[in-house]
Amino acid sequence: MTSACQKKCVPPKYSDGELSKGEAVCIDRCVAKFMDVHDIVGKKLTAMSNAEQGGGAAGLPGTIPK
């Protein structure tokens, strides 16, 4: 996440010791999006694991009940 957001938001050659306002906002949004996706994937994996353990596939499209 750190390197991905840095590559996206901070130019390779920078001269200031501080981030510009635009760079800081970009990094903030990038991290927020990463955390949102991380949360969504975690919830999906938990639901899939619970469905597999319980034998059901409720709410999971594309799964075949055992």
CHARMM-style PDB file with segment names, atoms N, HN, CA, C and O in Angstrom:
ATOM      1  N   MET     1       0.828  -1.180   0.000  1.00  0.00      PROA
ATOM      2  CA  MET     1       0.000   0.000   0.000  1.00  0.00      PROA
ATOM      3  C   MET     1       0.880   1.254   0.000  1.00  0.00      PROA
ATOM      4  O   MET     1       0.640   2.187  -0.766  1.00  0.00      PROA
ATOM      5  N   THR     2       1.878   1.266   0.846  1.00  0.00      PROA
ATOM      6  HN  THR     2       2.073   0.508   1.468  1.00  0.00      PROA
ATOM      7  CA  THR     2       2.727   2.454   0.956  1.00  0.00      PROA
ATOM      8  C   THR     2       3.391   2.788  -0.370  1.00  0.00      PROA
ATOM      9  O   THR     2       3.344   3.931  -0.826  1.00  0.00      PROA
ATOM     10  N   SER     3       4.008   1.789  -0.984  1.00  0.00      PROA
ATOM     11  HN  SER     3       4.046   0.861  -0.614  1.00  0.00      PROA
ATOM     12  CA  SER     3       4.709   2.070  -2.240  1.00  0.00      PROA
ATOM     13  C   SER     3       3.736   2.387  -3.368  1.00  0.00      PROA
ATOM     14  O   SER     3       4.026   3.226  -4.220  1.00  0.00      PROA
ATOM     15  N   ALA     4       2.576   1.715  -3.378  1.00  0.00      PROA
ATOM     16  HN  ALA     4       2.341   1.033  -2.686  1.00  0.00      PROA
ATOM     17  CA  ALA     4       1.590   1.979  -4.432  1.00  0.00      PROA
ATOM     18  C   ALA     4       1.078   3.414  -4.341  1.00  0.00      PROA
ATOM     19  O   ALA     4       0.997   4.111  -5.353  1.00  0.00      PROA
ATOM     20  N   CYS     5       0.734   3.852  -3.140  1.00  0.00      PROA
ATOM     21  HN  CYS     5       0.800   3.286  -2.319  1.00  0.00      PROA
ATOM     22  CA  CYS     5       0.225   5.218  -2.971  1.00  0.00      PROA
ATOM     23  C   CYS     5       1.327   6.253  -3.207  1.00  0.00      PROA
ATOM     24  O   CYS     5       1.064   7.328  -3.745  1.00  0.00      PROA
ATOM     25  N   GLN     6       2.550   5.930  -2.808  1.00  0.00      PROA
ATOM     26  HN  GLN     6       2.763   5.056  -2.372  1.00  0.00      PROA
ATOM     27  CA  GLN     6       3.653   6.863  -3.044  1.00  0.00      PROA
ATOM     28  C   GLN     6       3.912   7.013  -4.533  1.00  0.00      PROA
ATOM     29  O   GLN     6       4.094   8.129  -5.021  1.00  0.00      PROA
ATOM     30  N   LYS     7       3.929   5.897  -5.263  1.00  0.00      PROA
ATOM     31  HN  LYS     7       3.781   4.991  -4.867  1.00  0.00      PROA
ATOM     32  CA  LYS     7       4.149   5.964  -6.713  1.00  0.00      PROA
ATOM     33  C   LYS     7       3.056   6.766  -7.402  1.00  0.00      PROA
ATOM     34  O   LYS     7       3.320   7.508  -8.349  1.00  0.00      PROA
ATOM     35  N   LYS     8       1.825   6.611  -6.920  1.00  0.00      PROA
ATOM     36  HN  LYS     8       1.611   6.009  -6.151  1.00  0.00      PROA
ATOM     37  CA  LYS     8       0.694   7.294  -7.540  1.00  0.00      PROA
ATOM     38  C   LYS     8       0.680   8.787  -7.222  1.00  0.00      PROA
ATOM     39  O   LYS     8       0.319   9.600  -8.073  1.00  0.00      PROA
ATOM     40  N   CYS     9       1.069   9.149  -6.009  1.00  0.00      PROA
ATOM     41  HN  CYS     9       1.363   8.489  -5.317  1.00  0.00      PROA
ATOM     42  CA  CYS     9       0.824  10.512  -5.528  1.00  0.00      PROA
ATOM     43  C   CYS     9       2.052  11.419  -5.413  1.00  0.00      PROA
ATOM     44  O   CYS     9       1.917  12.642  -5.420  1.00  0.00      PROA
ATOM     45  N   VAL    10       3.231  10.837  -5.309  1.00  0.00      PROA
ATOM     46  HN  VAL    10       3.340   9.843  -5.304  1.00  0.00      PROA
ATOM     47  CA  VAL    10       4.433  11.644  -5.102  1.00  0.00      PROA
ATOM     48  C   VAL    10       5.354  11.463  -6.306  1.00  0.00      PROA
ATOM     49  O   VAL    10       5.703  10.334  -6.648  1.00  0.00      PROA
ATOM     50  N   PRO    11       5.750  12.557  -6.952  1.00  0.00      PROA
ATOM     51  CA  PRO    11       6.636  12.438  -8.113  1.00  0.00      PROA
ATOM     52  C   PRO    11       7.979  11.820  -7.710  1.00  0.00      PROA
ATOM     53  O   PRO    11       8.437  11.998  -6.581  1.00  0.00      PROA
ATOM     54  N   PRO    12       8.606  11.090  -8.645  1.00  0.00      PROA
ATOM     55  CA  PRO    12       9.882  10.430  -8.328  1.00  0.00      PROA
ATOM     56  C   PRO    12      10.972  11.408  -7.882  1.00  0.00      PROA
ATOM     57  O   PRO    12      11.791  11.090  -7.019  1.00  0.00      PROA
ATOM     58  N   LYS    13      10.972  12.584  -8.473  1.00  0.00      PROA
ATOM     59  HN  LYS    13      10.307  12.842  -9.174  1.00  0.00      PROA
ATOM     60  CA  LYS    13      11.953  13.603  -8.075  1.00  0.00      PROA
ATOM     61  C   LYS    13      11.210  14.737  -7.382  1.00  0.00      PROA
ATOM     62  O   LYS    13      10.517  15.526  -8.023  1.00  0.00      PROA
ATOM     63  N   TYR    14      11.362  14.805  -6.091  1.00  0.00      PROA
ATOM     64  HN  TYR    14      11.925  14.164  -5.570  1.00  0.00      PROA
ATOM     65  CA  TYR    14      10.730  15.892  -5.350  1.00  0.00      PROA
ATOM     66  C   TYR    14      11.806  16.629  -4.564  1.00  0.00      PROA
ATOM     67  O   TYR    14      12.792  16.035  -4.128  1.00  0.00      PROA
ATOM     68  N   SER    15      11.605  17.913  -4.395  1.00  0.00      PROA
ATOM     69  HN  SER    15      10.805  18.395  -4.750  1.00  0.00      PROA
ATOM     70  CA  SER    15      12.641  18.726  -3.759  1.00  0.00      PROA
ATOM     71  C   SER    15      12.223  19.246  -2.386  1.00  0.00      PROA
ATOM     72  O   SER    15      13.076  19.608  -1.575  1.00  0.00      PROA
ATOM     73  N   ASP    16      10.929  19.285  -2.122  1.00  0.00      PROA
ATOM     74  HN  ASP    16      10.237  18.992  -2.781  1.00  0.00      PROA
ATOM     75  CA  ASP    16      10.460  19.795  -0.836  1.00  0.00      PROA
ATOM     76  C   ASP    16      10.598  18.728   0.245  1.00  0.00      PROA
ATOM     77  O   ASP    16      10.504  17.532  -0.029  1.00  0.00      PROA
ATOM     78  N   GLY    17      10.817  19.171   1.449  1.00  0.00      PROA
ATOM     79  HN  GLY    17      10.893  20.143   1.672  1.00  0.00      PROA
ATOM     80  CA  GLY    17      10.871  18.260   2.588  1.00  0.00      PROA
ATOM     81  C   GLY    17       9.491  17.853   3.065  1.00  0.00      PROA
ATOM     82  O   GLY    17       9.342  16.879   3.803  1.00  0.00      PROA
ATOM     83  N   GLU    18       8.489  18.599   2.642  1.00  0.00      PROA
ATOM     84  HN  GLU    18       8.611  19.390   2.043  1.00  0.00      PROA
ATOM     85  CA  GLU    18       7.101  18.340   3.039  1.00  0.00      PROA
ATOM     86  C   GLU    18       6.271  18.014   1.807  1.00  0.00      PROA
ATOM     87  O   GLU    18       6.597  18.430   0.695  1.00  0.00      PROA
ATOM     88  N   LEU    19       5.196  17.264   2.018  1.00  0.00      PROA
ATOM     89  HN  LEU    19       4.931  16.925   2.921  1.00  0.00      PROA
ATOM     90  CA  LEU    19       4.265  16.988   0.925  1.00  0.00      PROA
ATOM     91  C   LEU    19       3.448  18.233   0.621  1.00  0.00      PROA
ATOM     92  O   LEU    19       3.127  19.013   1.518  1.00  0.00      PROA
ATOM     93  N   SER    20       3.118  18.412  -0.643  1.00  0.00      PROA
ATOM     94  HN  SER    20       3.379  17.779  -1.372  1.00  0.00      PROA
ATOM     95  CA  SER    20       2.210  19.506  -0.998  1.00  0.00      PROA
ATOM     96  C   SER    20       0.802  19.116  -0.555  1.00  0.00      PROA
ATOM     97  O   SER    20       0.545  17.956  -0.233  1.00  0.00      PROA
ATOM     98  N   LYS    21      -0.091  20.073  -0.542  1.00  0.00      PROA
ATOM     99  HN  LYS    21       0.118  21.016  -0.804  1.00  0.00      PROA
ATOM    100  CA  LYS    21      -1.479  19.799  -0.158  1.00  0.00      PROA
ATOM    101  C   LYS    21      -2.086  18.745  -1.081  1.00  0.00      PROA
ATOM    102  O   LYS    21      -2.755  17.822  -0.614  1.00  0.00      PROA
ATOM    103  N   GLY    22      -1.858  18.877  -2.382  1.00  0.00      PROA
ATOM    104  HN  GLY    22      -1.315  19.626  -2.760  1.00  0.00      PROA
ATOM    105  CA  GLY    22      -2.395  17.921  -3.344  1.00  0.00      PROA
ATOM    106  C   GLY    22      -1.849  16.519  -3.135  1.00  0.00      PROA
ATOM    107  O   GLY    22      -2.591  15.540  -3.224  1.00  0.00      PROA
ATOM    108  N   GLU    23      -0.549  16.419  -2.856  1.00  0.00      PROA
ATOM    109  HN  GLU    23       0.054  17.214  -2.784  1.00  0.00      PROA
ATOM    110  CA  GLU    23       0.061  15.108  -2.604  1.00  0.00      PROA
ATOM    111  C   GLU    23      -0.509  14.474  -1.343  1.00  0.00      PROA
ATOM    112  O   GLU    23      -0.795  13.277  -1.316  1.00  0.00      PROA
ATOM    113  N   ALA    24      -0.672  15.283  -0.300  1.00  0.00      PROA
ATOM    114  HN  ALA    24      -0.440  16.255  -0.322  1.00  0.00      PROA
ATOM    115  CA  ALA    24      -1.212  14.771   0.960  1.00  0.00      PROA
ATOM    116  C   ALA    24      -2.646  14.282   0.786  1.00  0.00      PROA
ATOM    117  O   ALA    24      -3.016  13.232   1.312  1.00  0.00      PROA
ATOM    118  N   VAL    25      -3.452  15.041   0.048  1.00  0.00      PROA
ATOM    119  HN  VAL    25      -3.151  15.893  -0.380  1.00  0.00      PROA
ATOM    120  CA  VAL    25      -4.838  14.642  -0.210  1.00  0.00      PROA
ATOM    121  C   VAL    25      -4.866  13.361  -1.037  1.00  0.00      PROA
ATOM    122  O   VAL    25      -5.655  12.458  -0.757  1.00  0.00      PROA
ATOM    123  N   CYS    26      -4.013  13.277  -2.047  1.00  0.00      PROA
ATOM    124  HN  CYS    26      -3.372  14.010  -2.275  1.00  0.00      PROA
ATOM    125  CA  CYS    26      -3.939  12.086  -2.893  1.00  0.00      PROA
ATOM    126  C   CYS    26      -3.590  10.855  -2.056  1.00  0.00      PROA
ATOM    127  O   CYS    26      -4.223   9.809  -2.199  1.00  0.00      PROA
ATOM    128  N   ILE    27      -2.594  10.976  -1.190  1.00  0.00      PROA
ATOM    129  HN  ILE    27      -2.080  11.826  -1.075  1.00  0.00      PROA
ATOM    130  CA  ILE    27      -2.191   9.847  -0.345  1.00  0.00      PROA
ATOM    131  C   ILE    27      -3.316   9.470   0.609  1.00  0.00      PROA
ATOM    132  O   ILE    27      -3.576   8.286   0.823  1.00  0.00      PROA
ATOM    133  N   ASP    28      -3.982  10.461   1.183  1.00  0.00      PROA
ATOM    134  HN  ASP    28      -3.771  11.423   1.010  1.00  0.00      PROA
ATOM    135  CA  ASP    28      -5.098  10.191   2.093  1.00  0.00      PROA
ATOM    136  C   ASP    28      -6.201   9.411   1.388  1.00  0.00      PROA
ATOM    137  O   ASP    28      -6.719   8.435   1.930  1.00  0.00      PROA
ATOM    138  N   ARG    29      -6.557   9.835   0.193  1.00  0.00      PROA
ATOM    139  HN  ARG    29      -6.136  10.628  -0.248  1.00  0.00      PROA
ATOM    140  CA  ARG    29      -7.605   9.140  -0.571  1.00  0.00      PROA
ATOM    141  C   ARG    29      -7.159   7.743  -0.981  1.00  0.00      PROA
ATOM    142  O   ARG    29      -7.942   6.794  -0.925  1.00  0.00      PROA
ATOM    143  N   CYS    30      -5.909   7.620  -1.389  1.00  0.00      PROA
ATOM    144  HN  CYS    30      -5.273   8.390  -1.434  1.00  0.00      PROA
ATOM    145  CA  CYS    30      -5.370   6.323  -1.811  1.00  0.00      PROA
ATOM    146  C   CYS    30      -5.419   5.327  -0.651  1.00  0.00      PROA
ATOM    147  O   CYS    30      -5.853   4.189  -0.828  1.00  0.00      PROA
ATOM    148  N   VAL    31      -4.983   5.748   0.521  1.00  0.00      PROA
ATOM    149  HN  VAL    31      -4.631   6.673   0.665  1.00  0.00      PROA
ATOM    150  CA  VAL    31      -4.999   4.872   1.694  1.00  0.00      PROA
ATOM    151  C   VAL    31      -6.436   4.526   2.077  1.00  0.00      PROA
ATOM    152  O   VAL    31      -6.722   3.379   2.420  1.00  0.00      PROA
ATOM    153  N   ALA    32      -7.337   5.497   2.021  1.00  0.00      PROA
ATOM    154  HN  ALA    32      -7.104   6.429   1.742  1.00  0.00      PROA
ATOM    155  CA  ALA    32      -8.741   5.238   2.358  1.00  0.00      PROA
ATOM    156  C   ALA    32      -9.345   4.207   1.408  1.00  0.00      PROA
ATOM    157  O   ALA    32     -10.062   3.307   1.847  1.00  0.00      PROA
ATOM    158  N   LYS    33      -9.062   4.330   0.112  1.00  0.00      PROA
ATOM    159  HN  LYS    33      -8.480   5.060  -0.245  1.00  0.00      PROA
ATOM    160  CA  LYS    33      -9.568   3.354  -0.859  1.00  0.00      PROA
ATOM    161  C   LYS    33      -8.986   1.973  -0.594  1.00  0.00      PROA
ATOM    162  O   LYS    33      -9.701   0.973  -0.656  1.00  0.00      PROA
ATOM    163  N   PHE    34      -7.695   1.913  -0.298  1.00  0.00      PROA
ATOM    164  HN  PHE    34      -7.114   2.725  -0.247  1.00  0.00      PROA
ATOM    165  CA  PHE    34      -7.053   0.638  -0.002  1.00  0.00      PROA
ATOM    166  C   PHE    34      -7.714  -0.013   1.209  1.00  0.00      PROA
ATOM    167  O   PHE    34      -7.996  -1.211   1.196  1.00  0.00      PROA
ATOM    168  N   MET    35      -7.959   0.772   2.250  1.00  0.00      PROA
ATOM    169  HN  MET    35      -7.730   1.745   2.261  1.00  0.00      PROA
ATOM    170  CA  MET    35      -8.576   0.230   3.463  1.00  0.00      PROA
ATOM    171  C   MET    35     -10.011  -0.225   3.201  1.00  0.00      PROA
ATOM    172  O   MET    35     -10.439  -1.248   3.736  1.00  0.00      PROA
ATOM    173  N   ASP    36     -10.753   0.515   2.389  1.00  0.00      PROA
ATOM    174  HN  ASP    36     -10.405   1.345   1.954  1.00  0.00      PROA
ATOM    175  CA  ASP    36     -12.118   0.108   2.030  1.00  0.00      PROA
ATOM    176  C   ASP    36     -12.110  -1.229   1.299  1.00  0.00      PROA
ATOM    177  O   ASP    36     -12.903  -2.117   1.610  1.00  0.00      PROA
ATOM    178  N   VAL    37     -11.222  -1.369   0.336  1.00  0.00      PROA
ATOM    179  HN  VAL    37     -10.577  -0.648   0.083  1.00  0.00      PROA
ATOM    180  CA  VAL    37     -11.132  -2.620  -0.425  1.00  0.00      PROA
ATOM    181  C   VAL    37     -10.691  -3.759   0.488  1.00  0.00      PROA
ATOM    182  O   VAL    37     -11.213  -4.870   0.394  1.00  0.00      PROA
ATOM    183  N   HSD    38      -9.738  -3.487   1.364  1.00  0.00      PROA
ATOM    184  HN  HSD    38      -9.315  -2.584   1.440  1.00  0.00      PROA
ATOM    185  CA  HSD    38      -9.269  -4.500   2.311  1.00  0.00      PROA
ATOM    186  C   HSD    38     -10.427  -4.987   3.183  1.00  0.00      PROA
ATOM    187  O   HSD    38     -10.553  -6.185   3.432  1.00  0.00      PROA
ATOM    188  N   ASP    39     -11.259  -4.076   3.639  1.00  0.00      PROA
ATOM    189  HN  ASP    39     -11.157  -3.102   3.436  1.00  0.00      PROA
ATOM    190  CA  ASP    39     -12.419  -4.418   4.465  1.00  0.00      PROA
ATOM    191  C   ASP    39     -13.425  -5.254   3.677  1.00  0.00      PROA
ATOM    192  O   ASP    39     -13.935  -6.253   4.185  1.00  0.00      PROA
ATOM    193  N   ILE    40     -13.712  -4.854   2.444  1.00  0.00      PROA
ATOM    194  HN  ILE    40     -13.298  -4.043   2.030  1.00  0.00      PROA
ATOM    195  CA  ILE    40     -14.670  -5.583   1.602  1.00  0.00      PROA
ATOM    196  C   ILE    40     -14.176  -7.002   1.329  1.00  0.00      PROA
ATOM    197  O   ILE    40     -14.941  -7.961   1.437  1.00  0.00      PROA
ATOM    198  N   VAL    41     -12.904  -7.133   0.978  1.00  0.00      PROA
ATOM    199  HN  VAL    41     -12.283  -6.355   0.890  1.00  0.00      PROA
ATOM    200  CA  VAL    41     -12.340  -8.460   0.693  1.00  0.00      PROA
ATOM    201  C   VAL    41     -12.359  -9.323   1.954  1.00  0.00      PROA
ATOM    202  O   VAL    41     -12.692 -10.506   1.892  1.00  0.00      PROA
ATOM    203  N   GLY    42     -12.007  -8.743   3.082  1.00  0.00      PROA
ATOM    204  HN  GLY    42     -11.736  -7.782   3.133  1.00  0.00      PROA
ATOM    205  CA  GLY    42     -12.031  -9.490   4.343  1.00  0.00      PROA
ATOM    206  C   GLY    42     -13.419 -10.008   4.675  1.00  0.00      PROA
ATOM    207  O   GLY    42     -13.573 -11.159   5.083  1.00  0.00      PROA
ATOM    208  N   LYS    43     -14.434  -9.161   4.502  1.00  0.00      PROA
ATOM    209  HN  LYS    43     -14.309  -8.226   4.171  1.00  0.00      PROA
ATOM    210  CA  LYS    43     -15.815  -9.578   4.770  1.00  0.00      PROA
ATOM    211  C   LYS    43     -16.254 -10.674   3.808  1.00  0.00      PROA
ATOM    212  O   LYS    43     -16.933 -11.619   4.209  1.00  0.00      PROA
ATOM    213  N   LYS    44     -15.873 -10.552   2.552  1.00  0.00      PROA
ATOM    214  HN  LYS    44     -15.321  -9.784   2.226  1.00  0.00      PROA
ATOM    215  CA  LYS    44     -16.235 -11.553   1.546  1.00  0.00      PROA
ATOM    216  C   LYS    44     -15.579 -12.895   1.864  1.00  0.00      PROA
ATOM    217  O   LYS    44     -16.225 -13.940   1.778  1.00  0.00      PROA
ATOM    218  N   LEU    45     -14.304 -12.867   2.229  1.00  0.00      PROA
ATOM    219  HN  LEU    45     -13.779 -12.019   2.298  1.00  0.00      PROA
ATOM    220  CA  LEU    45     -13.607 -14.102   2.583  1.00  0.00      PROA
ATOM    221  C   LEU    45     -14.212 -14.745   3.827  1.00  0.00      PROA
ATOM    222  O   LEU    45     -14.333 -15.968   3.894  1.00  0.00      PROA
ATOM    223  N   THR    46     -14.591 -13.936   4.808  1.00  0.00      PROA
ATOM    224  HN  THR    46     -14.493 -12.943   4.754  1.00  0.00      PROA
ATOM    225  CA  THR    46     -15.236 -14.461   6.007  1.00  0.00      PROA
ATOM    226  C   THR    46     -16.563 -15.111   5.658  1.00  0.00      PROA
ATOM    227  O   THR    46     -16.873 -16.197   6.146  1.00  0.00      PROA
ATOM    228  N   ALA    47     -17.348 -14.451   4.813  1.00  0.00      PROA
ATOM    229  HN  ALA    47     -17.096 -13.568   4.416  1.00  0.00      PROA
ATOM    230  CA  ALA    47     -18.638 -15.008   4.405  1.00  0.00      PROA
ATOM    231  C   ALA    47     -18.445 -16.317   3.644  1.00  0.00      PROA
ATOM    232  O   ALA    47     -19.191 -17.274   3.849  1.00  0.00      PROA
ATOM    233  N   MET    48     -17.454 -16.356   2.773  1.00  0.00      PROA
ATOM    234  HN  MET    48     -16.848 -15.579   2.606  1.00  0.00      PROA
ATOM    235  CA  MET    48     -17.188 -17.582   2.015  1.00  0.00      PROA
ATOM    236  C   MET    48     -16.747 -18.709   2.941  1.00  0.00      PROA
ATOM    237  O   MET    48     -17.166 -19.854   2.770  1.00  0.00      PROA
ATOM    238  N   SER    49     -15.918 -18.397   3.905  1.00  0.00      PROA
ATOM    239  HN  SER    49     -15.577 -17.467   4.044  1.00  0.00      PROA
ATOM    240  CA  SER    49     -15.444 -19.396   4.858  1.00  0.00      PROA
ATOM    241  C   SER    49     -16.596 -19.913   5.709  1.00  0.00      PROA
ATOM    242  O   SER    49     -16.716 -21.117   5.937  1.00  0.00      PROA
ATOM    243  N   ASN    50     -17.444 -18.999   6.178  1.00  0.00      PROA
ATOM    244  HN  ASN    50     -17.346 -18.021   5.993  1.00  0.00      PROA
ATOM    245  CA  ASN    50     -18.604 -19.394   6.981  1.00  0.00      PROA
ATOM    246  C   ASN    50     -19.560 -20.248   6.168  1.00  0.00      PROA
ATOM    247  O   ASN    50     -20.103 -21.226   6.682  1.00  0.00      PROA
ATOM    248  N   ALA    51     -19.773 -19.897   4.914  1.00  0.00      PROA
ATOM    249  HN  ALA    51     -19.332 -19.103   4.497  1.00  0.00      PROA
ATOM    250  CA  ALA    51     -20.675 -20.660   4.055  1.00  0.00      PROA
ATOM    251  C   ALA    51     -20.113 -22.056   3.804  1.00  0.00      PROA
ATOM    252  O   ALA    51     -20.857 -23.036   3.774  1.00  0.00      PROA
ATOM    253  N   GLU    52     -18.806 -22.138   3.627  1.00  0.00      PROA
ATOM    254  HN  GLU    52     -18.202 -21.342   3.652  1.00  0.00      PROA
ATOM    255  CA  GLU    52     -18.171 -23.438   3.386  1.00  0.00      PROA
ATOM    256  C   GLU    52     -18.257 -24.321   4.630  1.00  0.00      PROA
ATOM    257  O   GLU    52     -18.512 -25.521   4.527  1.00  0.00      PROA
ATOM    258  N   GLN    53     -18.047 -23.737   5.785  1.00  0.00      PROA
ATOM    259  HN  GLN    53     -17.840 -22.762   5.869  1.00  0.00      PROA
ATOM    260  CA  GLN    53     -18.108 -24.496   7.030  1.00  0.00      PROA
ATOM    261  C   GLN    53     -19.533 -24.901   7.371  1.00  0.00      PROA
ATOM    262  O   GLN    53     -19.770 -25.980   7.913  1.00  0.00      PROA
ATOM    263  N   GLY    54     -20.477 -24.029   7.050  1.00  0.00      PROA
ATOM    264  HN  GLY    54     -20.285 -23.152   6.610  1.00  0.00      PROA
ATOM    265  CA  GLY    54     -21.870 -24.301   7.364  1.00  0.00      PROA
ATOM    266  C   GLY    54     -22.584 -25.083   6.284  1.00  0.00      PROA
ATOM    267  O   GLY    54     -23.706 -25.542   6.502  1.00  0.00      PROA
ATOM    268  N   GLY    55     -21.976 -25.247   5.142  1.00  0.00      PROA
ATOM    269  HN  GLY    55     -21.065 -24.874   4.966  1.00  0.00      PROA
ATOM    270  CA  GLY    55     -22.587 -25.993   4.055  1.00  0.00      PROA
ATOM    271  C   GLY    55     -23.537 -25.181   3.206  1.00  0.00      PROA
ATOM    272  O   GLY    55     -24.102 -25.704   2.245  1.00  0.00      PROA
ATOM    273  N   GLY    56     -23.729 -23.916   3.536  1.00  0.00      PROA
ATOM    274  HN  GLY    56     -23.270 -23.492   4.317  1.00  0.00      PROA
ATOM    275  CA  GLY    56     -24.629 -23.068   2.757  1.00  0.00      PROA
ATOM    276  C   GLY    56     -23.852 -22.057   1.966  1.00  0.00      PROA
ATOM    277  O   GLY    56     -22.676 -21.806   2.230  1.00  0.00      PROA
ATOM    278  N   ALA    57     -24.518 -21.477   0.994  1.00  0.00      PROA
ATOM    279  HN  ALA    57     -25.474 -21.681   0.779  1.00  0.00      PROA
ATOM    280  CA  ALA    57     -23.861 -20.463   0.171  1.00  0.00      PROA
ATOM    281  C   ALA    57     -24.749 -19.241   0.051  1.00  0.00      PROA
ATOM    282  O   ALA    57     -24.783 -18.593  -0.996  1.00  0.00      PROA
ATOM    283  N   ALA    58     -25.461 -18.926   1.106  1.00  0.00      PROA
ATOM    284  HN  ALA    58     -25.433 -19.453   1.956  1.00  0.00      PROA
ATOM    285  CA  ALA    58     -26.394 -17.805   1.065  1.00  0.00      PROA
ATOM    286  C   ALA    58     -25.666 -16.496   0.805  1.00  0.00      PROA
ATOM    287  O   ALA    58     -24.683 -16.174   1.474  1.00  0.00      PROA
ATOM    288  N   GLY    59     -26.151 -15.757  -0.158  1.00  0.00      PROA
ATOM    289  HN  GLY    59     -26.949 -16.018  -0.701  1.00  0.00      PROA
ATOM    290  CA  GLY    59     -25.611 -14.438  -0.439  1.00  0.00      PROA
ATOM    291  C   GLY    59     -24.317 -14.432  -1.231  1.00  0.00      PROA
ATOM    292  O   GLY    59     -23.729 -13.372  -1.443  1.00  0.00      PROA
ATOM    293  N   LEU    60     -23.868 -15.587  -1.668  1.00  0.00      PROA
ATOM    294  HN  LEU    60     -24.346 -16.448  -1.496  1.00  0.00      PROA
ATOM    295  CA  LEU    60     -22.627 -15.642  -2.422  1.00  0.00      PROA
ATOM    296  C   LEU    60     -22.912 -16.094  -3.842  1.00  0.00      PROA
ATOM    297  O   LEU    60     -23.088 -17.288  -4.086  1.00  0.00      PROA
ATOM    298  N   PRO    61     -22.958 -15.171  -4.773  1.00  0.00      PROA
ATOM    299  CA  PRO    61     -23.242 -15.546  -6.157  1.00  0.00      PROA
ATOM    300  C   PRO    61     -22.131 -16.412  -6.732  1.00  0.00      PROA
ATOM    301  O   PRO    61     -20.949 -16.216  -6.447  1.00  0.00      PROA
ATOM    302  N   GLY    62     -22.539 -17.363  -7.541  1.00  0.00      PROA
ATOM    303  HN  GLY    62     -23.499 -17.521  -7.773  1.00  0.00      PROA
ATOM    304  CA  GLY    62     -21.562 -18.186  -8.226  1.00  0.00      PROA
ATOM    305  C   GLY    62     -21.046 -19.365  -7.429  1.00  0.00      PROA
ATOM    306  O   GLY    62     -20.142 -20.064  -7.886  1.00  0.00      PROA
ATOM    307  N   THR    63     -21.602 -19.609  -6.236  1.00  0.00      PROA
ATOM    308  HN  THR    63     -22.336 -19.041  -5.864  1.00  0.00      PROA
ATOM    309  CA  THR    63     -21.155 -20.760  -5.464  1.00  0.00      PROA
ATOM    310  C   THR    63     -22.177 -21.875  -5.581  1.00  0.00      PROA
ATOM    311  O   THR    63     -23.370 -21.633  -5.761  1.00  0.00      PROA
ATOM    312  N   ILE    64     -21.696 -23.071  -5.477  1.00  0.00      PROA
ATOM    313  HN  ILE    64     -20.727 -23.267  -5.331  1.00  0.00      PROA
ATOM    314  CA  ILE    64     -22.567 -24.237  -5.588  1.00  0.00      PROA
ATOM    315  C   ILE    64     -22.633 -24.900  -4.218  1.00  0.00      PROA
ATOM    316  O   ILE    64     -21.600 -25.294  -3.677  1.00  0.00      PROA
ATOM    317  N   PRO    65     -23.826 -25.031  -3.649  1.00  0.00      PROA
ATOM    318  CA  PRO    65     -23.936 -25.684  -2.336  1.00  0.00      PROA
ATOM    319  C   PRO    65     -23.456 -27.122  -2.411  1.00  0.00      PROA
ATOM    320  O   PRO    65     -23.597 -27.785  -3.438  1.00  0.00      PROA
ATOM    321  N   LYS    66     -22.893 -27.591  -1.322  1.00  0.00      PROA
ATOM    322  HN  LYS    66     -22.779 -27.053  -0.487  1.00  0.00      PROA
ATOM    323  CA  LYS    66     -22.395 -28.974  -1.261  1.00  0.00      PROA
ATOM    324  C   LYS    66     -23.518 -29.949  -1.009  1.00  0.00      PROA
ATOM    325  OT1 LYS    66     -23.282 -31.155  -0.928  1.00  0.00      PROA
TER     326      LYS     66
END
